[in-house]
Amino acid sequence: MGLSVDWDLARRIAARTAPDDPRAGTDLARALEAEFAAITPDAEAMVAAETGLHSLAGPARARTADRMDWVDANLASFGRMTKKLIDKLEDGEDEPGPLSRLVEPLGVGPKVAGAEVGLLLGWMSGRVLGQYDLLIAEDDEPDAQDWVYYVGPNILALEQRYGFPRSEFRLWIALHECTHRAQFTGVPWMRAHFLSLVDELIDSVDPDPGRFVEAIKSMAAERKEGKPSRLDDGGLSAVFASPEQRATMDKITGLMSLLEGHGDITMNRAGAGLVPSQDRFSRVLSQRRQNAPPITKLVQKLIGLEAKMNQYAQGEHFVLEVERAGGRALFDRVWDAPEHLPTVTEIRDPSLWVSRMREPAAA
């Protein structure tokens, strides 16, 4: 019996966990789909004008999804990304691979894994507003990928609850997601570099059971000594990562902090004048996260969402500090080559990156 995930069970669990959508099939939902189809090309053009990043993959495609549409898209992405990991750990042999031998005595089989994935996606489907679906495998249903997703029920719920001006809020979201697409399709090397980091992370996986025991002991020692916990930096995945994995995760964290911070800044700059309520949008969504129930905050910490929120703030600070030191021309050097990407340390102290970029000129 090899390690796998019961994807059908994951979908059924997600369907039970996802919040109900009382607006499904209404004129309001249909109008939302038409509006995002119309504003996404405009948002893409505004992002290109603001950043100078023009997509090399053709026009952006908008897909307004209900919660289960979003779940299905992410189940497909999870399946593509976990296949290589499962193949690596199982070695394609008839006998159970090392990870199966570890988890099967604990009862962590395909159904348990499927239930966990389903619970996570069902919960998240009620919170996500938009997402850019990066093309993971060119020969694996390419037409089903490279979409800009908008989760209609969540957008409509926020608009109604907080009285957001609809056209402004929708353009604001579209600008953010189109910025992410521009980053991955307008920088020629970005997609390949990101996927190489994912492969590097998978290749460094160590199924040794002792790794998990040592990680738990280390986390307990950190708490006892009052040190910052790795749980705060990336959720459970950071806690159980090996030193090699943590090094790769730091690269990914530095990259994602840059992209998220740049996404927020571009969203606000490109929308200036057209989205006068954007400060209120940011403030309300931030307060909504801060005022979440304790159980929600715990889940966010465990799965790394809290760390992701920190990435937004740190990345935005990095962009602004670099521009303050050398203007837009200096910042745009991040797009020249993978070697120019900031490390986690440089994200937290932008002056280090500025000095590194200026060293060749000084020499």
DAWO-V851446 format. One record per residue. RES is the residue in one letter. PSI is psi in whole degrees, -180 to 180 (999 if undefined). Layout:
# DAWO-V851446
res:RES psi:PSI
res:RES psi:PSI
This chain:
# DAWO-V851446
res:M psi:114
res:G psi:162
res:L psi:135
res:S psi:-179
res:V psi:133
res:D psi:92
res:W psi:-33
res:D psi:-42
res:L psi:-40
res:A psi:-43
res:R psi:-41
res:R psi:-41
res:I psi:-43
res:A psi:-40
res:A psi:-35
res:R psi:-30
res:T psi:-32
res:A psi:141
res:P psi:151
res:D psi:155
res:D psi:94
res:P psi:-13
res:R psi:1
res:A psi:133
res:G psi:3
res:T psi:167
res:D psi:-33
res:L psi:-43
res:A psi:-41
res:R psi:-37
res:A psi:-34
res:L psi:-43
res:E psi:-43
res:A psi:-38
res:E psi:-42
res:F psi:-34
res:A psi:-32
res:A psi:-39
res:I psi:-19
res:T psi:-45
res:P psi:-37
res:D psi:-44
res:A psi:-40
res:E psi:-42
res:A psi:-38
res:M psi:-39
res:V psi:-44
res:A psi:-41
res:A psi:-35
res:E psi:-39
res:T psi:-22
res:G psi:6
res:L psi:113
res:H psi:128
res:S psi:135
res:L psi:6
res:A psi:17
res:G psi:179
res:P psi:151
res:A psi:146
res:R psi:129
res:A psi:139
res:R psi:111
res:T psi:116
res:A psi:150
res:D psi:-179
res:R psi:-37
res:M psi:-30
res:D psi:-44
res:W psi:-42
res:V psi:-47
res:D psi:-42
res:A psi:-40
res:N psi:-30
res:L psi:-40
res:A psi:-42
res:S psi:-43
res:F psi:-43
res:G psi:-42
res:R psi:-40
res:M psi:-28
res:T psi:-16
res:K psi:-46
res:K psi:-38
res:L psi:-46
res:I psi:-44
res:D psi:-40
res:K psi:-45
res:L psi:-28
res:E psi:-15
res:D psi:14
res:G psi:19
res:E psi:162
res:D psi:-35
res:E psi:153
res:P psi:139
res:G psi:-180
res:P psi:-38
res:L psi:-36
res:S psi:-42
res:R psi:-28
res:L psi:-47
res:V psi:-25
res:E psi:-40
res:P psi:-23
res:L psi:-3
res:G psi:14
res:V psi:81
res:G psi:-168
res:P psi:-38
res:K psi:-39
res:V psi:-45
res:A psi:-43
res:G psi:-41
res:A psi:-40
res:E psi:-45
res:V psi:-43
res:G psi:-43
res:L psi:-44
res:L psi:-50
res:L psi:-37
res:G psi:-41
res:W psi:-45
res:M psi:-28
res:S psi:-19
res:G psi:1
res:R psi:-29
res:V psi:138
res:L psi:-42
res:G psi:165
res:Q psi:138
res:Y psi:124
res:D psi:100
res:L psi:139
res:L psi:113
res:I psi:-46
res:A psi:120
res:E psi:-32
res:D psi:10
res:D psi:86
res:E psi:61
res:P psi:-30
res:D psi:-19
res:A psi:1
res:Q psi:-179
res:D psi:45
res:W psi:150
res:V psi:112
res:Y psi:142
res:Y psi:125
res:V psi:96
res:G psi:-50
res:P psi:-38
res:N psi:-37
res:I psi:-46
res:L psi:-39
res:A psi:-43
res:L psi:-42
res:E psi:-43
res:Q psi:-43
res:R psi:-40
res:Y psi:2
res:G psi:36
res:F psi:139
res:P psi:120
res:R psi:-51
res:S psi:-37
res:E psi:-49
res:F psi:-40
res:R psi:-41
res:L psi:-39
res:W psi:-46
res:I psi:-43
res:A psi:-38
res:L psi:-41
res:H psi:-48
res:E psi:-36
res:C psi:-28
res:T psi:-44
res:H psi:-39
res:R psi:-39
res:A psi:-38
res:Q psi:-41
res:F psi:-26
res:T psi:-10
res:G psi:-15
res:V psi:110
res:P psi:-33
res:W psi:-5
res:M psi:-48
res:R psi:-48
res:A psi:-38
res:H psi:-45
res:F psi:-46
res:L psi:-30
res:S psi:-35
res:L psi:-39
res:V psi:-45
res:D psi:-40
res:E psi:-39
res:L psi:-43
res:I psi:-42
res:D psi:-23
res:S psi:3
res:V psi:132
res:D psi:109
res:P psi:9
res:D psi:122
res:P psi:-29
res:G psi:-25
res:R psi:-41
res:F psi:-41
res:V psi:-46
res:E psi:-36
res:A psi:-42
res:I psi:-42
res:K psi:-41
res:S psi:-42
res:M psi:-39
res:A psi:-40
res:A psi:-39
res:E psi:-44
res:R psi:-41
res:K psi:-36
res:E psi:-1
res:G psi:19
res:K psi:155
res:P psi:136
res:S psi:144
res:R psi:-19
res:L psi:-33
res:D psi:-23
res:D psi:-22
res:G psi:18
res:G psi:-163
res:L psi:-32
res:S psi:-35
res:A psi:-33
res:V psi:-44
res:F psi:4
res:A psi:146
res:S psi:168
res:P psi:-39
res:E psi:-42
res:Q psi:-40
res:R psi:-36
res:A psi:-42
res:T psi:-40
res:M psi:-33
res:D psi:-39
res:K psi:-45
res:I psi:-40
res:T psi:-43
res:G psi:-43
res:L psi:-48
res:M psi:-34
res:S psi:-43
res:L psi:-49
res:L psi:-40
res:E psi:-44
res:G psi:-44
res:H psi:-37
res:G psi:-44
res:D psi:-45
res:I psi:-44
res:T psi:-42
res:M psi:-45
res:N psi:-37
res:R psi:-44
res:A psi:-29
res:G psi:0
res:A psi:129
res:G psi:-34
res:L psi:-21
res:V psi:72
res:P psi:-17
res:S psi:10
res:Q psi:-32
res:D psi:-40
res:R psi:-40
res:F psi:-49
res:S psi:-44
res:R psi:-44
res:V psi:-44
res:L psi:-36
res:S psi:-45
res:Q psi:-35
res:R psi:-41
res:R psi:-42
res:Q psi:-32
res:N psi:12
res:A psi:152
res:P psi:155
res:P psi:-40
res:I psi:-36
res:T psi:-42
res:K psi:-38
res:L psi:-45
res:V psi:-43
res:Q psi:-39
res:K psi:-44
res:L psi:-39
res:I psi:1
res:G psi:5
res:L psi:-33
res:E psi:-42
res:A psi:-36
res:K psi:-40
res:M psi:-37
res:N psi:-32
res:Q psi:-38
res:Y psi:-51
res:A psi:-44
res:Q psi:-41
res:G psi:-40
res:E psi:-41
res:H psi:-41
res:F psi:-49
res:V psi:-47
res:L psi:-39
res:E psi:-39
res:V psi:-44
res:E psi:-34
res:R psi:-33
res:A psi:-33
res:G psi:11
res:G psi:-177
res:R psi:-32
res:A psi:-40
res:L psi:-46
res:F psi:-40
res:D psi:-10
res:R psi:-16
res:V psi:-24
res:W psi:-2
res:D psi:-39
res:A psi:155
res:P psi:-33
res:E psi:-18
res:H psi:-5
res:L psi:144
res:P psi:146
res:T psi:172
res:V psi:-43
res:T psi:-41
res:E psi:-32
res:I psi:-42
res:R psi:-23
res:D psi:84
res:P psi:-24
res:S psi:-29
res:L psi:-42
res:W psi:-42
res:V psi:-44
res:S psi:-41
res:R psi:-39
res:M psi:-26
res:R psi:-12
res:E psi:-48
res:P psi:-39
res:A psi:-39
res:A psi:-40
res:A psi:999
